[in-house]
Amino acid sequence: MVLSLDISLNQIASRRTAAFVVALIGMSISGTLYAFSAFEPAFKKTFNYDQSEVETISAMGNVGTSLGFPVGVFFNRYGPKWTAFLGLVVYSSGYMLMWMSVLLKDYFSTAYGWQGLFYFIVGQGSTITYMTCLMTTINNYPLRLRGTVVGFVDAMYGASAAIFAAIYASSFVNGHDNGDEEKQNLKGFFLMCAIVIVVANTLAIIFLKQLPLDDNTLIANTTDEDTHFKADEDTHFKADEDTHSKADDSVSTRQDKEDTDDAILGNIGGFPILINLDFQYLFWIANIGGGVGLTYMNNVSSILESFKLSKDNGFLSTLTPIASCLARVTAGFISDRLVHRVPRAVILLFWLVVLAVMQFISMFFLGSYPVLVLNSIVIGASFGSIWCLAPTIVSELFGTKNFGWNWGWMMLSTAIGTVVYQRVFAAIYQFYIRPGDGLTCYGLKCYRWTFLMTAVTAVYSIILTIALIQRINIALKRKKSRRDSIVSRSSIQINKNREPVV
């Protein structure tokens, strides 16, 4: 019997590891959307689009990524296998449509709305694959390991853009990066993306499974205080046999179930969570932090072109996602180590402050190459940390039961922010184009007002995060007080049971 149990636990552990590895692979192909800046010059010149049209197409991809809550509902109903299959169909279809548009570029040069639809499908497919990998991982690991594992899978998501940007620069540019970008092999890149997506999602269909947490894994989800509480509770159960004691036990158990580690603020989800004040804080923090980060990442190539540094596009387009990738792992690991001493939102606050400072610096010194390099690193790291910490905080505050819904709303928030910021970016960029410069705006004037807007809104996100931290601390104190009360009642009852009967 013991041997059978050991084999079962070993099988679960092996399947959990296999699912984690495949989730990493799935995440590595889920962020192709964010490699847009690597092929944006070729895309723009192939179809002769202006900056506003390019920004609209890019934004439509981000809108596609925002619709995560239907994917969460689908995942909860049908599980990872069918969700991965849906991702395979939608994601690969999006890139095949992009491939077709290059073959028929004469038609699509005057119909950029179709390109927006195709990139929306790419974005939606990206989100389906992303959500499948993220939700499976979160459900397979407990709270005290969650920051680390989410950090790793999210890091692969961040690295995805760097991987595909590097592949594009090395295999599809073909030396055409000096005013003849329309000769780059766009259609080959889109076809390659579709094939890789089919392979990765096929692996996900086979290996991604939601698995029960074994005893060893569950131990990782309890603090020393929780262990002491549960030990006292077990002693209370064994020592107390009378009816009155069972009634107390019923109250204790019910309160404990309502006060789980996975839901500091309670298991809330769906539409009702939209009127929850704490969730609204997170919603707008994600809106600003995600929107600012993605707007810069999607426009690196345009910024470099404005300062006649297009030759460095491959390097900086790769540097930003690498910084994002490393920051996700680091932020997740550190937040796990400090989770019972420092709320994860404090680490989130640090990166929002860094993001705001960089926006103010960019207002005045963006044209400097060292500042462009620093900007790519800092914005990549800030965005990566925010994107890693936010889903962990959502699951920690509101539980995993409705995580698909809740994180879907957060993704929608980020997309809304990105669309607004990119539209403002495009409007200011277009306004400062001088006659004779064609479709390109040159100089710092093209971006100063955009960075002023992002700097001010980043400061606002800092204020919201400080307010959220205060509310989390209050909730944690209330939770500790309730647990102390339960432990105290249990101890009193145990002492009563130990009194000798006269």
Salt bridges, closest charged atoms under 4 A:
ASP154 OD2 - ARG328 NH1 3.14
ASP180 OD2 - HIS176 ND1 3.00
GLU181 OE1 - LYS45 NZ 2.95
ASP214 OD2 - ARG16 NH1 3.50
ASP226 OD1 - ARG483 NH1 1.86
ASP232 OD2 - HIS228 NE2 3.04
ASP240 OD2 - HIS236 NE2 3.86
ASP248 OD2 - HIS244 NE2 3.74
ASP256 OD1 - ARG483 NH2 3.92
ASP259 OD1 - ARG482 NH2 3.20
ASP259 OD2 - ARG483 NE 3.64
ASP261 OD1 - LYS479 NZ 3.82
ASP261 OD1 - ARG483 NH2 3.46
ASP262 OD1 - ARG146 NH2 3.25
ASP278 OD1 - ARG471 NE 2.59
ASP312 OD2 - LYS311 NZ 3.78
ASP336 OD1 - ARG344 NH1 3.04
GLU396 OE2 - ARG344 NE 3.31
ASP437 OD2 - ARG434 NE 3.28
ASP484 OD2 - LYS480 NZ 3.09
